[in-house]
């Protein structure tokens, strides 16, 4: 059975979709959830699903706590689900092509440092884009720059607010992220 680790910074709705997708699976399971925020709701979701979890500081991450923990657990795939910090080079080197991220836009548009959450959807609206979507990609040393694994788009109407755009993008995330993870395993 393949072992998945999720790293998240916030609410954890994508993490919960992944947990639910693999619940009872013989192929893979979410083995742990890690967050850089002790009060992130994703940790409550982990607790509710009886999944071991831990939090860490940025300096602990830079010192290798994630590499150490994930190597000890024998993690096969690391999934970023709303994680806002840059992944340290050491973790990328220990898990080459085994760390993936989901971005709420069609990269390379609206990516890079500082482009996350509602900021992305506001930028899509401000630029008058006619479509947006999701990009699932491998993580490398640069923000939102790794090789694209999967993209799916959705139409943006002139009447859509950034919140409407966010809802459309979340629907794509929930539908496709767990399936893409399964296909990678």
C-alpha positions as CSV (number, residue, x, y, z in Angstrom):
1,X,0.0,0.0,0.0
2,X,1.3,3.5,-1.0
3,X,1.7,6.0,1.8
4,X,0.7,9.7,1.4
5,X,1.7,12.6,3.5
6,X,-0.2,15.9,3.2
7,X,1.2,19.3,4.0
8,X,-1.2,22.1,4.5
9,X,-1.5,25.6,6.0
10,X,-5.2,26.2,6.3
11,X,-8.7,24.9,6.2
12,X,-7.9,21.5,4.7
13,X,-10.9,21.0,2.4
14,X,-8.7,19.5,-0.3
15,X,-7.0,17.3,2.3
16,X,-10.4,16.0,3.5
17,X,-11.4,15.2,-0.1
18,X,-8.1,13.2,-0.5
19,X,-8.7,11.5,2.9
20,X,-12.2,10.5,1.9
21,X,-11.1,9.3,-1.6
22,X,-8.6,6.9,-0.1
23,X,-10.7,5.8,2.9
24,X,-10.9,2.0,2.7
25,X,-8.6,1.9,-0.4
26,X,-6.2,-1.0,-0.8
27,X,-4.0,1.1,-3.1
28,X,-3.1,4.0,-0.8
29,X,-3.8,5.8,2.5
30,X,-3.1,9.2,4.0
31,X,-0.5,8.3,6.7
32,X,0.1,11.8,8.2
33,X,-0.8,15.4,7.9
34,X,1.7,18.2,8.7
35,X,1.1,21.9,9.0
36,X,3.2,25.0,9.7
37,X,0.3,26.5,11.7
38,X,-0.7,25.0,15.0
39,X,-4.3,26.4,14.7
40,X,-4.9,25.3,11.0
41,X,-8.3,23.6,10.7
42,X,-6.6,20.8,8.6
43,X,-5.2,19.4,11.9
44,X,-8.8,19.2,13.3
45,X,-9.8,17.3,10.1
46,X,-6.8,14.9,10.7
47,X,-8.0,14.4,14.3
48,X,-11.6,13.7,13.1
49,X,-10.3,11.0,10.7
50,X,-7.8,9.6,13.3
51,X,-4.9,10.4,11.1
52,X,-1.6,11.2,12.9
53,X,-0.6,14.9,12.5
54,X,2.1,17.3,13.6
55,X,2.9,21.0,13.2
56,X,6.3,22.5,12.6
57,X,7.9,25.9,12.4
58,X,9.5,27.3,9.3
59,X,13.0,26.9,10.9
60,X,12.2,23.3,11.8
61,X,11.2,22.7,8.2
62,X,14.4,24.3,7.0
63,X,16.4,22.1,9.4
64,X,14.9,19.0,7.9
65,X,12.0,17.9,10.2
66,X,9.8,17.0,7.2
67,X,12.5,14.9,5.4
68,X,13.3,13.0,8.7
69,X,9.6,12.4,9.5
70,X,8.6,11.3,5.9
71,X,11.6,9.1,5.5
72,X,10.9,7.3,8.8
73,X,7.3,6.8,7.7
74,X,8.3,5.5,4.3
75,X,6.2,8.1,2.5
76,X,5.7,7.5,-1.3
77,X,4.0,10.8,-2.2
78,X,3.9,14.2,-0.6
79,X,0.8,16.3,-1.4
80,X,0.7,20.0,-0.9
81,X,-2.9,21.0,-0.2
82,X,-3.0,24.7,0.5
83,X,0.6,25.0,1.8
84,X,2.0,28.5,1.5
85,X,5.7,28.2,2.3
86,X,8.4,27.3,-0.2
87,X,9.5,23.7,0.0
88,X,13.1,23.4,1.1
89,X,15.6,22.0,-1.4
90,X,16.5,19.2,0.9
91,X,13.0,17.8,0.9
92,X,12.8,18.1,-2.9
93,X,16.2,16.2,-3.2
94,X,15.0,13.4,-0.9
95,X,11.7,13.0,-2.7
96,X,12.4,13.8,-6.4
97,X,9.2,13.8,-8.5
98,X,7.3,12.7,-5.4
99,X,6.0,16.1,-4.2
100,X,3.0,17.5,-5.9
101,X,1.0,20.7,-5.5
102,X,-2.3,22.0,-6.7
103,X,-2.6,25.6,-7.9
104,X,-5.9,27.4,-8.3
105,X,-5.2,28.7,-11.8
106,X,-3.9,27.6,-15.2
107,X,-0.2,27.9,-14.8
108,X,1.9,29.6,-15.9
109,X,-0.7,32.3,-15.5
110,X,-1.3,33.7,-12.0
111,X,1.5,31.7,-10.4
112,X,4.5,32.6,-8.3
113,X,5.2,33.9,-4.9
114,X,2.2,35.6,-3.2
115,X,-0.3,34.1,-5.7
116,X,-2.6,31.9,-3.7
117,X,-6.2,31.7,-2.6
118,X,-8.4,34.7,-3.3
119,X,-5.5,36.7,-4.6
120,X,-5.5,34.4,-7.6
121,X,-9.2,34.7,-8.2
122,X,-9.1,38.5,-7.8
123,X,-6.3,38.7,-10.4
124,X,-8.2,36.4,-12.8
125,X,-11.3,38.7,-12.5
126,X,-9.2,41.9,-12.8
127,X,-7.5,40.7,-16.0
128,X,-10.8,39.8,-17.6
129,X,-9.9,36.2,-18.2
130,X,-12.5,34.1,-19.9
131,X,-11.3,30.9,-18.3
132,X,-9.3,29.7,-15.3
133,X,-8.9,26.4,-13.6
134,X,-6.5,24.2,-11.7
135,X,-3.0,23.0,-12.3
136,X,-1.5,20.0,-10.5
137,X,2.3,20.0,-10.8
138,X,5.4,18.5,-9.4
139,X,7.2,20.8,-6.9
140,X,10.7,22.1,-7.8
141,X,12.9,24.8,-6.3
142,X,10.7,27.6,-7.7
143,X,7.1,28.6,-6.8
144,X,4.6,27.0,-9.2
145,X,7.3,26.1,-11.7
146,X,7.4,22.3,-11.7
147,X,6.4,20.1,-14.6
148,X,2.6,20.1,-15.1
149,X,0.8,16.8,-14.4
150,X,-2.8,17.9,-15.1
151,X,-4.8,20.9,-15.9
152,X,-8.6,21.4,-16.1
153,X,-10.4,24.7,-17.0
154,X,-13.7,26.3,-16.2
155,X,-15.4,29.3,-17.9
156,X,-15.3,32.7,-16.2
157,X,-18.4,34.7,-16.9
158,X,-18.3,38.5,-17.0
159,X,-20.8,38.5,-14.1
160,X,-18.6,36.2,-11.9
161,X,-17.2,37.6,-8.7
162,X,-13.9,36.4,-7.3
163,X,-15.9,34.3,-4.9
164,X,-17.9,32.8,-7.8
165,X,-14.5,32.0,-9.5
166,X,-13.2,30.5,-6.3
167,X,-16.3,28.2,-6.0
168,X,-15.8,27.0,-9.6
169,X,-12.1,26.3,-9.0
170,X,-12.8,24.5,-5.7
171,X,-15.3,22.2,-7.5
172,X,-12.5,21.3,-10.0
173,X,-10.0,20.7,-7.1
174,X,-12.4,18.4,-5.3
175,X,-13.3,16.4,-8.4
176,X,-9.8,15.9,-9.9
177,X,-7.1,16.2,-7.2
178,X,-7.8,12.8,-5.5
179,X,-8.1,11.1,-8.9
180,X,-4.8,12.5,-10.2
181,X,-3.1,11.4,-7.0
182,X,-4.4,7.9,-7.4
183,X,-3.2,7.8,-11.0
184,X,0.3,8.8,-9.9
185,X,0.5,6.0,-7.4
